[in-house]
Amino acid sequence: MLPIHFILCGIISILLQVFLLREIAPVFHGNEFTIAIVLANWLFASAFANFTAHKKLQIQTGNIVIFFLCLIISVIFSFVFIRSANLISPTSITDGFSLKFSLILSLIVIFPVSFFINLIFSLFVTNSKFSILNIFYNIGIIAGGIICSFYMSSFLTAVIIAIIISLIFCDLIILCDGIFLKILMFISLCLIIYTAFNYTDKFEKKTIHNNYKTAESVDISYFANQQYIWTKTKGEDAFYNNGVLNFAFPSPTIFEDEDFAHLAILHHTNPENLLLIGGIRYLSSIVKYKFNEIDYLEPDKVIIEKLKQNIYAINEVFNDERIHTYSLNIRDFFKVNNKQYDVILIGLDLPINTNINRFYTKDFFEIAKQHLTDDGFIALKLPGNLVYWDELMSKLNSSVYYTLKNVFENVQIIPGTQNILVATKYKIPYRLHLKKRLQHVQGSTFVLSKYYVDEKMDTQKTKWLKFQLEKVSKKKLINTDKIQKTMIYSIMYWQSKFSPFLAKFLQTVINYSYIFFLIPVILFFLPRHIHKITSFIAGASDVWVQMVCFWAFQIYAGHIYKWFGILIAIFVAGNILGIISCRFNKPKVNKLFAQSEIAYLLWIILCVVAIKTDFLNWFNILIFLFGTGILSGWQFEEILKIYSHVRDTASQMKIYASNSLGGAFAAILGGAFLIPVWGIEKSLMFILFLKFLTFSWWKYYKKNEL
């Protein structure tokens, strides 16, 4: 029955990771740091569980039941604790939490869940059958990953928790001795199923209301594992996507909304068609112009449907026959649509994650430029301030301003509480022309008038703002898909509201990040723990490359939260193949391990070449992920063989724990900090350096017969 137990453990593990990922994502406002934080805490707890299991805990029915019950309690506690974050934090989830609070919150909710499931896994592992049992565990992860991505991405979290608890009771029925215990577990399973069918919806809404206390009613749904919240408060409707306010009616920012929509459109003499990317709240202003066609691109189609169902005014806007809606990845949209636009508006919020940052990069602007008419304009907005302008805000605005100037011939910036950036390959019109065109729509606006335009686009204000931007070096602030400067500065700007010290700390990490190259050099001089350090570096390399693939996938394909289970499944499938192929090889273990190191080095070089030659797409990323999984399984199996030769009586759990610690190190340091700071290309160079050191290390000790 052990194979079934390990398969169930694998399924439960990936379901738990997806549950934690989708619930913690709103805490980080949808930033991909969520993935790094979840994996780092998960692997850290896994290492601790493996170390605990190494202390020879007794495999008794009583212990098994206790550990499983602790797992169930941990899952429910984590769910309720995340949903109650507003009650223990001085800020609201809609404003965001400080990074410090978010990290503590993540550790509290992830560690116990990961600890108990990995402890249950480790208890039944024997040294002689470790690899075989690990294969069954990985098969479970593959099955769970596929199910999560294809069938469960729209399930309520309470339903997923009910499924997890049901699987835990199924596993208990398999493992427990005695007919009485089996009957008891079966009755518990039936109760869970009954509760899931009758009370999960109420439980879901009751818990989420803790984070939206001021709302009179809260409705929750999921799409592609992203959380969507609809609230009603004193006649105001609000719609949140992963904790970020996406739309409110009546809009609290109606003046800023009109500024952006009207001032951008008025730059064109006679616009006939327009493309709006996100920002559904701008449509009510856009339809006032005599466009022939208005294309609205919203990658998450559920947003449109939700707003149309709940807001009559929005539904009326979409009844306009000129509006055509699309739910595609922006790069795919431009591939299938060769239309050229007079105006392209990027109506998205602050780019604090890769998904939004993709619309603020040099790569995107170059594509958008090809889809603009000769006298067409592209416009976007960023945070601004007319009173106090600090260095951080300068860097944030400069990273986009100079990226636009790198692509377009002319760029205009309009200062205010939000800065409006307008770029064109044509010429920027004079303020006089904008005021003349405003006359046609002025009667239907709230505050726009020729005097307001004069005040908004005052020459002295514009000169002052450009002077602030010029203080920052132009060369280092070009935002690209591979090096996401704007996203980093957006996160720092967002976090500066909670702690100015934290923003300075992040800036220090960026400035001195290359000091981390000393870490592998220090490890190089610890020969006493050669096997554990090798396992640590192998785990770090594997997870680091995984994180690079996750970031790249989000850049080139999007919907990382929906496909997270599949991405893990692809890596694990490669892992299984690597383990199996290694078990059939008979050469000396040292020789085979050296070959695996050479193969890993060549694989990283191939990945770097693919990035440099712009050969990246979602399919190639999946190939890199699968290939890394093969090398990971191959190397881990070889390390276990070598360790069993020199430490016959030692538990292989030590190697597994070292591998998990290495993975946790790579997830938190690489995925949460250095990969977005360095970019995916330089991050791979770090792994290349790391693996070259371990290869040189083993060659040296093999030569000296140590």
C-alpha positions, 0 to 999 in steps of 0.5 A: 500500500506504500506506493498509493500512500506516496502518490496521495502524498504527492497529490496533497503536496501540490494541492497545498502549494496551489492553495497557499499560492492563490491565498498569499498572492493577494497579500503581495498584490499578485506579485510573482514574489509569491511563488518564491516566498511559497517555495522558499518556506515550503522547502525550508519546512521540508528540510526541517521535517526531514531532519526531524524524521531522521531522529527515528520517530516511531511509525505507529498508528497513534503517531500517524493519526496525530500527524495527519490531524495536525496537518488538517488543523494546520491547513484550516488555521492557515486559511483562516489566518490569511483571511484575517490578516487585516485584523492583525495588521495596521494596514488593509490588504487593499492598500497592501502590507509591508514586506516585513509583515508579509514575510512573517505572515507567509512563514506562519501559514506555510511552515506548519502545513509543509512541515507535517506533510513532509514529515508524513512523507519522510516517516515511511522512507527507507534508505534502500527504497528512497528513490523508488518511493520518491518516484511514486511521490513525484507521480502524485505531484504530476497528477495533482499539478495537471488536475489543479491547472486544468480543472480546479483553477476556478474552484473556491479555496474552501472547496480545494481545502475540502478536497485536500482533507478528503484525500488525507482521510483516504490516506489514513484509511489506507495506513491505519490498522484496525477495522474500527479506525478505518470505519471512523476515518470513513465516517469522517470522510463522509462528513467532509464531503457533506460539509463541502457540498452544503457549507463551503460557500458560506465558509468562503464568504465568512472568512473573506469578509475579515479582510473587507470589514467595511463592506456591507456584502462581499462576493468572491470568485476565482479565475486562473487561480486569481482571486476576484472580490466584489464588494458593496459599501453604501452604494459604492461597488468595488472590484478587486483582483488579487487585493488590488482595486481594479474598478469602483463605481462611482469612481473615487478617481473620476478626475484622474480617469478623465485626465488620462483618457481625454488628454491622451486622445486629444493629442491626435488630430482626428483619431478613428480607432483606439486600443485600450489595454486594461482600465475598463473605467476609461471606456465611459470617457473614450466612447464620447469621441467619434471613433469608428472602432474601439478595441478593448483588450482584457486578458482576464475575461472574467473581469468584463463579465463581472462588471457587466453583470453588476454595473448597469452603466458599464453594461450600457457602455459595452452595448456600443457597437464600436467596442470589440473585446478581446481576452488574449495575451497582448503579444498574441493579440498583435500577432493575429491582429495587423490593425494599426491604431491612432491611439493606444492607451495602457490603462493598467495600474502600477506595474508591481508585478511581471504581468503588468510590467510587460506593458512598460518594457522596451520590447513591448513598446517596439511591438506597439510602435509597429501597430501605430499609424504614422501620426499615432500616439501611445499613452500610459500613466505613473504615480506623480507629485507636484509638491515633493519629488524623491529619488525613488519616484524619479527612478520609477518615472525615468525608467519608463520615460527613457524607455519610451524615448529609446523607442519613439521619436517624441515623448511628452510628460504631463505632470500631476498626482499621476503623470501622463506619458504620451509618445509618438513617432510623429510630433507632439502637438501644441497645447493650443491644438489640444484646447481646440479639440477639447471643445467637442467633448468639454460639455460632457466632462467634469472639470476639463476646460481650456483653463484646466489644460493650461494649468495641467500642462504648464511649461514651468511644471513640465520643465521642473518634472523633466529636470527631476528625471534628468537627475537620474542616469539614463543609461541604467534605467531602460526597462526590458522584459529581461531586466525589469527596472520599472517593476523593481522601482514600483515595488520599492515605491509601494513599500516606501509607504509602509517603511522608508527604511525598507525601501533603502534596504532594497536599494542597498540589496540592488547596489551590492547584490553582486557580493552574493557571488562570495557565497559559493566561494566560501562554500568551496572551502568547506571540504568536511561537508562536501556531500551535504554542500554538493546536495545544497548547491544542487538543490539551489541550482535546480530551484534557481533555474526553476524560478528563472523559468517561472519568471520567463513564463510569466513574461512570455505567456502569462497566467503563471498562477493558473499553470503553476501546477503544470510547470511543477509537473513538467519539472517533476516529470523530468526529475523522474526520468533522470532518476530512472535513467541513473539507476540503469547506469553502472559506471563509477559514481564519481565518474557519472557525477562528473558527467552530470556536472558537465551536462548541467554546465552545458545546459545552462550555457544553452539556456543563456544562448537562447536568451541572448538570441531571443529564442525564448517562447513558452514552449522552449521554456517548458523544454528548459524546465523539463531538461532541468528536471532530468538533470536534477533527478540525475544529480540527486540520485548520484549524490545519494549513491556517493553518500551511501558509499561513504556513510553506510549507516547514515540516513539519506534524509540528511542529503534530502534536507540539504537539497531542500535547504539549497532550494529554499535559499535559491527561492528566497534569494533568487526568486524574490530578489536577484532574478528580478534585479539582475534579469534572467540572463545574469541570474543564469550566469550565477548558476553557471559560476556555482556549478563550475565551482562544484565541478572543479571541487569534485575534480580536485578531490577525485584527482587527490583520491579524497 
